[in-house]
Amino acid sequence: MGHLDINRRLPTDDLSEVDELLLAVERADGQRPLSDHLWIDLRQGGRPGYVGLLGRQPGHDHLIAYCQVSRGNDSWALDLIVHPHHRYEMASIGPQLLSEALNVIREAGGGHVHWWVFEPNEIHTTLAQSIGLHAGRTMLQMRVALPLREVTDIVTTPFRSGVDDERWLAVNNAAFADHLEQGGWTQSTLESRIQEPWFNPNGFLLHNVGDELAGFCWTKVHLETSPVLGEIYVIAVHPRFGGKGIGRALTIAGLSFLHRAGISTGMLHVDADNERAVQMYKSLGFTVAHQQRAFVGDVN
Ligand SMILES: CC(C)(COP(=O)(O)OP(=O)(O)OC[C@H]1O[C@@H](n2cnc3c(N)ncnc32)[C@H](O)[C@@H]1OP(=O)(O)O)[C@@H](O)C(=O)NCCC(=O)NCCS
């Protein structure tokens, strides 16, 4: 593979070319590429900081690769998606698009960068090093067959949009105070999720202790995957109520909601170093299905 023609996609440009590439990758991997944050940025027109880079080559009527830059709370996220037919050329495609992505970030003032990679291998590590990034967090995708043997009688109520927003944000941000993507959510972050077609308040379970919101389990159904996956999208217990069995019970409640909806595979993403959560999921029967790694660094 020689030189790529790289164009910056405008947020208002037609999405079909990118959609076609994302679909080709999803068919090859059985998993939609792009993390949720970047996916929503792409679908909802791109917030400030969004840049999509389109890699083309003469003789090919499809995109060879797509690289997206999105601004997060305190850092930049980037993702590189290469057409399945061109993955063997990763060592040549990668540096061209990633260097351009870092230029975009540099032009916008620089900052901390995360490049998330699905099932990382040595080529990704070499690529990351070549643009000054090093291996950071590892995210596990864990799965479990449903129904679980364990049951729960924890009382939950569905999330009420416009009523529970503020107290939910308070619990989420307290529980994920140290978390880069899940912490520091605002009303607009929450609304961007509520607007997604998969959003179902009945699968967004809240647990109160007295009048206080103690924890929640928010589920998401992936009808597009095979098998259909029922995800524990976000789960947390306010630190004040931690260690009392609420997290475990809410996990079981979320999974039993998914099973009642006809789903036989539960799934979630968890940081590999979140030992308490990983241990809890393992003891419920979850095993690791995939890994994702963030390559991180700073751009001046
Ligand atoms: C992970 C989390 C939901 C667990 O909720 P919780 O109500 O505190 O957990 P529980 O009391 O139900 O205990 C769950 C497990 O953690 C263990 N645990 C509880 N307190 C612990 C502590 N202080 N240190 C280590 N392990 C602990 C329990 O023994 C239990 O293990 P078991 O299920 O194998 O018996 C909660 O800690 C939390 O909100 N963390 C921040 C957000 C987060 O990381 N969410 C998960 C992202 S995937």
The ligand as a MOL file (V3000), in Angstrom:
LIG
                    3D

  0  0  0     0  0            999 V3000
M  V30 BEGIN CTAB
M  V30 COUNTS 48 50 0 0 0
M  V30 BEGIN ATOM
M  V30 1 C -18.4550 -2.2960 41.4340 0
M  V30 2 C -19.6100 -1.8320 42.3390 0
M  V30 3 C -20.8600 -1.6360 41.4830 0
M  V30 4 C -19.8630 -2.8930 43.3930 0
M  V30 5 O -20.9680 -2.4890 44.1560 0
M  V30 6 P -21.0440 -2.7930 45.7510 0
M  V30 7 O -22.4540 -2.6260 46.1670 0
M  V30 8 O -20.0320 -1.9840 46.4430 0
M  V30 9 O -20.6000 -4.2930 45.7440 0
M  V30 10 P -21.1580 -5.4940 46.6300 0
M  V30 11 O -21.3230 -5.0550 48.0430 0
M  V30 12 O -22.3610 -6.0800 45.9620 0
M  V30 13 O -19.9420 -6.4670 46.5120 0
M  V30 14 C -19.5270 -6.9670 45.2680 0
M  V30 15 C -18.2590 -7.7410 45.4580 0
M  V30 16 O -17.1940 -6.8420 45.8260 0
M  V30 17 C -16.5920 -7.3180 47.0400 0
M  V30 18 N -16.2710 -6.1210 47.8170 0
M  V30 19 C -17.1420 -5.3430 48.4620 0
M  V30 20 N -16.4910 -4.3330 49.0610 0
M  V30 21 C -15.1900 -4.4780 48.7490 0
M  V30 22 C -13.9950 -3.7450 49.0420 0
M  V30 23 N -14.0090 -2.6430 49.7690 0
M  V30 24 N -12.8400 -4.1840 48.4990 0
M  V30 25 C -12.7920 -5.2850 47.7360 0
M  V30 26 N -13.8830 -6.0240 47.4450 0
M  V30 27 C -15.0610 -5.6270 47.9430 0
M  V30 28 C -17.6280 -8.1390 47.7230 0
M  V30 29 O -17.0210 -9.1450 48.5040 0
M  V30 30 C -18.3940 -8.7350 46.5880 0
M  V30 31 O -17.7600 -9.9030 46.1230 0
M  V30 32 P -18.6800 -11.1510 45.7290 0
M  V30 33 O -19.7610 -10.6060 44.8290 0
M  V30 34 O -17.7600 -12.0630 45.0210 0
M  V30 35 O -19.2180 -11.6260 47.0040 0
M  V30 36 C -19.2540 -0.5070 43.0860 0
M  V30 37 O -18.0370 -0.7020 43.7660 0
M  V30 38 C -19.1230 0.7070 42.2090 0
M  V30 39 O -20.0880 1.3890 41.9270 0
M  V30 40 N -17.8880 0.9810 41.7630 0
M  V30 41 C -17.6150 2.1820 40.9490 0
M  V30 42 C -18.2550 2.0540 39.5970 0
M  V30 43 C -17.7860 0.8120 38.8960 0
M  V30 44 O -16.6110 0.4820 38.9130 0
M  V30 45 N -18.7270 0.1280 38.2310 0
M  V30 46 C -18.4220 -1.0700 37.4960 0
M  V30 47 C -17.9250 -0.7340 36.1460 0
M  V30 48 S -17.9430 -2.1270 35.1070 0
M  V30 END ATOM
M  V30 BEGIN BOND
M  V30 1 1 1 2
M  V30 2 1 2 3
M  V30 3 1 2 4
M  V30 4 1 2 36
M  V30 5 1 4 5
M  V30 6 1 5 6
M  V30 7 2 6 7
M  V30 8 1 6 8
M  V30 9 1 6 9
M  V30 10 1 9 10
M  V30 11 2 10 11
M  V30 12 1 10 12
M  V30 13 1 10 13
M  V30 14 1 13 14
M  V30 15 1 14 15
M  V30 16 1 15 16
M  V30 17 1 15 30
M  V30 18 1 16 17
M  V30 19 1 17 18
M  V30 20 1 17 28
M  V30 21 1 18 19
M  V30 22 1 18 27
M  V30 23 2 19 20
M  V30 24 1 20 21
M  V30 25 1 21 22
M  V30 26 2 21 27
M  V30 27 1 22 23
M  V30 28 2 22 24
M  V30 29 1 24 25
M  V30 30 2 25 26
M  V30 31 1 26 27
M  V30 32 1 28 29
M  V30 33 1 28 30
M  V30 34 1 30 31
M  V30 35 1 31 32
M  V30 36 2 32 33
M  V30 37 1 32 34
M  V30 38 1 32 35
M  V30 39 1 36 37
M  V30 40 1 36 38
M  V30 41 2 38 39
M  V30 42 1 38 40
M  V30 43 1 40 41
M  V30 44 1 41 42
M  V30 45 1 42 43
M  V30 46 2 43 44
M  V30 47 1 43 45
M  V30 48 1 45 46
M  V30 49 1 46 47
M  V30 50 1 47 48
M  V30 END BOND
M  V30 END CTAB
M  END
